[in-house]
């Protein structure tokens, strides 16, 4: 590395945020970037560690020490080149990835790990500002046609890779704009949509065709889909988990993704009929993950009277648990910027009933405290604690419980086999129908954006091999851009 003692000389420094009072008044991103000199110093902290565990922790196999060294040297264009060889969309992962690479950083054993995610974001943003990110049109055309169903990160990554291989790529999206859950499922304060738009413009310039409001199997026939030489199903895991709880049908019990989608569409100037609003309401968010956090941030911006968060699992420890030692992903309490904007968090609590008035409108929740009984060789048992029942005032309950898997419409119409969790079975991304492939959450279940990009890239290579008998597309951790 360029500065072997850098990790001794510089402390980790993260970007800061605008004040809570200011940022809850709008839906824009609210980070305060570091100065270039500070980012350079952060790159200089990367150790000459011998075995970079960050590589194996990153689903994309990003060449992290390599682009860190370029940042240390001030070679930002080379850093962008290295970063883009393995990651099609670092502007997404640099904002939204939980950074498993940082948790596996060797420096993290004795000190704060390298701020890899923030370095990544700064590299790609610098590259866009300088005009280094340009469309790459394929030098030759194969004459083969590929349909991509779904325009989330898996679909977009597969589309770009296959287009680079010279195939004619068409992307179908059932919503009114491209991006999948990136578009409407992620609030603007975490990902402004111009970030998506500028990348889509490049993909279009490269020759990829996009069609919105196309719901394959509904308003676009399976027969037409099968006319393509290959198909890649990247529809995501969109079946939302609910609760078998009394009163679940009450008006005011809403799926989190419906709430978030409506909110983002309104922010973007779209009309939404009967929008669900948190304004002047006692809001309870059931589910302690990222989606629940997004609901908290959105509710605060809409002017909720109170925001409460329920999680049925125990409160994680403040520091890495001994059960998940380095370099594994840690069991550790995560407090997001949305949590810090105001909410009451509760763990080991279960909803027993949604209470409504004579009009069917939600007025409260009944809960009970719980504990988990662990018996060796058996599944954990949820035990209710007697005498801990409580009724909470609640006008809006948001179910942020994750997804059970992909929808079955396409699998049934195409004849694609699924597993016990309804995930589409893709042996090395190829389904039981030879010309149909699958990738992303539709194949592996609900997962991370970085995994979706990785899946899209890997699936593209398999499709290319199927169509041509070989592939020059890269495998994980390999570069695929022309030399600078």
C-alpha positions, -999 to 999 in steps of 0.1 A, spaced: 0 0 0 11 36 -6 12 46 31 19 15 52 16 35 85 -15 53 75 -38 33 98 -16 45 127 -16 81 117 -53 87 109 -84 79 128 -116 69 111 -137 99 101 -172 95 88 -194 120 70 -218 139 93 -255 148 89 -276 179 89 -294 185 122 -326 165 129 -345 197 132 -335 206 96 -336 173 79 -371 162 90 -385 192 71 -376 177 37 -371 144 18 -337 152 4 -304 134 13 -289 150 43 -253 139 45 -225 164 49 -196 151 28 -160 151 40 -134 173 25 -113 157 -2 -82 157 21 -102 138 47 -113 111 22 -77 108 10 -66 102 46 -93 75 50 -80 57 19 -45 59 35 -58 40 65 -61 8 44 -35 -16 57 -10 -38 38 -28 -67 56 -17 -95 33 -50 -112 31 -78 -87 25 -108 -103 41 -129 -74 28 -128 -91 -6 -145 -123 5 -170 -104 26 -181 -83 -4 -206 -102 -26 -192 -84 -56 -155 -92 -47 -147 -55 -50 -110 -47 -52 -111 -26 -21 -74 -22 -12 -67 -13 -48 -92 16 -51 -82 27 -16 -46 30 -27 -56 51 -57 -76 74 -34 -45 77 -11 -24 87 -42 -51 111 -54 -56 90 -85 -94 93 -85 -100 84 -121 -80 51 -116 -100 45 -84 -132 49 -104 -119 25 -130 -110 -2 -104 -144 2 -86 -164 -1 -118 -147 -32 -129 -166 -52 -103 -195 -30 -94 -220 -17 -120 -237 7 -96 -214 19 -67 -236 50 -63 -263 26 -49 -241 4 -27 -222 35 -15 -254 47 0 -275 17 8 -252 -13 15 -247 -23 52 -210 -28 43 -202 -64 52 -167 -55 39 -161 -31 68 -171 -57 93 -144 -81 78 -117 -54 76 -85 -66 93 -80 -32 109 -113 -38 126 -97 -63 149 -78 -36 168 -94 -3 157 -122 12 137 -123 -4 102 -117 14 70 -147 36 59 -150 16 27 -186 25 19 -181 62 22 -149 60 1 -168 41 -25 -196 68 -27 -170 96 -30 -152 78 -58 -183 74 -79 -197 109 -72 -163 124 -82 -164 103 -114 -198 116 -123 -188 152 -117 -157 148 -138 -175 131 -166 -155 99 -164 -186 76 -164 -196 73 -200 -217 49 -220 -199 19 -233 -215 6 -264 -205 -29 -275 -180 -32 -304 -199 -61 -320 -234 -75 -320 -242 -111 -316 -277 -110 -330 -291 -127 -299 -320 -112 -280 -324 -112 -242 -354 -102 -221 -349 -90 -185 -381 -91 -164 -377 -66 -135 -356 -34 -134 -342 -36 -98 -304 -38 -92 -303 -75 -103 -321 -68 -136 -301 -36 -143 -268 -54 -137 -277 -83 -158 -289 -60 -186 -257 -39 -186 -234 -70 -186 -253 -88 -214 -254 -56 -235 -216 -54 -231 -214 -89 -245 -232 -77 -276 -266 -91 -271 -298 -70 -278 -313 -65 -243 -348 -54 -235 -359 -47 -199 -396 -50 -188 -408 -32 -157 -444 -34 -145 -442 -1 -126 -443 33 -143 -406 40 -138 -374 20 -139 -356 10 -107 -376 -16 -88 -376 -11 -51 -348 14 -55 -373 37 -71 -403 37 -47 -393 14 -19 -363 34 -7 -372 69 6 -357 99 -11 -338 109 20 -317 78 15 -315 77 -23 -326 107 -43 -341 95 -76 -319 116 -99 -291 92 -88 -311 64 -105 -320 86 -135 -285 95 -144 -274 58 -145 -305 48 -165 -296 75 -190 -262 59 -195 -277 24 -199 -301 37 -225 -272 54 -244 -254 20 -243 -284 6 -263 -305 -11 -237 -343 -8 -243 -366 -2 -214 -404 -6 -213 -424 4 -183 -460 -4 -173 -453 -39 -187 -465 -67 -164 -453 -99 -180 -480 -125 -178 -507 -99 -173 -506 -73 -201 -476 -89 -219 -480 -124 -231 -458 -153 -221 -457 -163 -258 -440 -130 -267 -416 -134 -239 -405 -169 -251 -397 -154 -285 -365 -140 -270 -334 -162 -272 -330 -160 -234 -350 -146 -205 -337 -135 -171 -363 -132 -143 -354 -106 -118 -388 -97 -103 -376 -97 -67 -392 -110 -36 -424 -90 -33 -449 -111 -14 -453 -92 19 -454 -110 52 -485 -103 74 -496 -113 109 -522 -139 119 -535 -114 145 -571 -105 155 -582 -72 139 -556 -73 111 -583 -61 87 -588 -28 107 -585 4 86 -551 18 96 -532 -15 95 -510 -9 64 -481 -28 48 -449 -8 51 -441 -10 14 -474 5 4 -469 34 28 -433 40 16 -443 37 -21 -471 62 -17 -450 87 2 -422 86 -24 -445 89 -53 -460 121 -37 -425 135 -31 -418 129 -68 -449 149 -77 -472 120 -87 -508 117 -77 -518 91 -52 -554 83 -45 -563 80 -8 -527 83 4 -520 68 38 -505 96 60 -489 95 94 -497 132 100 -511 138 136 -513 101 142 -498 77 168 -478 54 146 -465 20 155 -440 3 132 -439 -34 137 -405 -47 125 -371 -36 134 -352 -38 101 -343 -13 75 -378 -10 61 -391 -3 96 -364 24 100 -376 39 67 -411 40 80 -399 58 111 -381 85 91 -410 90 68 -436 92 96 -415 118 113 -414 139 81 -451 136 77 -456 150 112 -467 120 133 -478 127 169 -457 98 181 -436 70 165 -431 36 183 -411 6 170 -418 -30 180 -394 -59 175 -402 -94 186 -365 -104 189 -342 -95 218 -323 -63 218 -289 -69 202 -257 -60 222 -241 -26 217 -209 -42 206 -201 -72 185 -215 -104 201 -190 -132 209 -213 -155 189 -204 -136 157 -166 -129 160 -146 -112 133 -147 -115 103 -184 -126 104 -213 -102 101 -219 -91 137 -249 -95 159 -249 -59 171 -275 -31 177 -280 -9 147 -293 26 153 -301 44 120 -304 81 113 -342 76 113 -342 62 148 -322 92 160 -349 115 145 -373 103 172 -390 70 181 -395 47 211 -380 13 204 -392 -18 221 -378 -54 219 -393 -88 229 -428 -76 223 -456 -93 204 -488 -78 190 -519 -97 202 -547 -77 188 -555 -47 166 -583 -27 182 -608 -7 161 -639 14 167 -674 8 153 -663 22 120 -635 -3 117 -608 23 122 -577 14 142 -575 29 176 -550 8 195 -528 -23 198 -528 -50 225 -493 -64 232 -476 -88 255 -439 -92 264 -422 -124 253 -391 -144 257 -374 -170 236 -368 -205 250 -338 -222 235 -335 -260 237 -306 -277 220 -316 -294 188 -350 -278 188 -364 -247 171 -366 -216 195 -400 -213 212 -418 -180 217 -431 -177 253 -455 -151 264 -448 -135 299 -479 -135 320 -491 -101 334 -473 -80 307 -503 -72 285 -505 -36 275 -528 -15 253 -511 12 231 -529 41 214 -524 37 177 -540 53 146 -516 38 121 -498 4 123 -471 -2 97 -462 -38 90 -425 -39 82 -421 -77 84 -402 -84 53 -411 -106 23 -419 -142 21 -407 -146 -15 -415 -139 -51 -449 -139 -66 -460 -171 -84 -476 -156 -115 -445 -160 -137 -434 -194 -123 -469 -208 -129 -473 -195 -164 -438 -203 -175 -436 -236 -157 -405 -226 -137 -399 -248 -106 -398 -232 -72 -385 -243 -38 -403 -247 -5 -400 -209 1 -414 -201 -34 -380 -189 -46 -374 -196 -83 -349 -225 -86 -319 -216 -107 -291 -241 -108 -262 -217 -116 -290 -192 -124 -306 -215 -151 -341 -227 -144 -356 -261 -154 -364 -243 -187 -331 -240 -205 -335 -205 -220 -349 -190 -188 -326 -178 -160 -333 -161 -127 -313 -139 -104 -316 -116 -74 -342 -118 -46 -364 -139 -70 -338 -167 -68 -322 -163 -34 -350 -147 -14 -350 -113 3 -315 -100 5 -291 -70 0 -288 -47 -30 -251 -56 -32 -261 -93 -35 -287 -84 -62 -260 -67 -83 -237 -97 -78 -264 -121 -89 -273 -100 -120 -236 -101 -131 -232 -138 -125 -264 -146 -142 -254 -126 -172 -222 -146 -176 -242 -179 -175 -267 -165 -201 -238 -154 -223 -223 -189 -221 -257 -205 -229 -261 -182 -260 -225 -183 -273 -210 -215 -259 -184 -193 -240 -182 -160 -222 -157 -132 -218 -178 -116 -191 -160 -115 -158 -166 -137 -128 -167 -123 -93 -138 -100 -85 -126 -98 -121 -125 -66 -142 -143 -61 -174 -135 -26 -186 -111 -16 -213 -76 -6 -202 -72 32 -194 
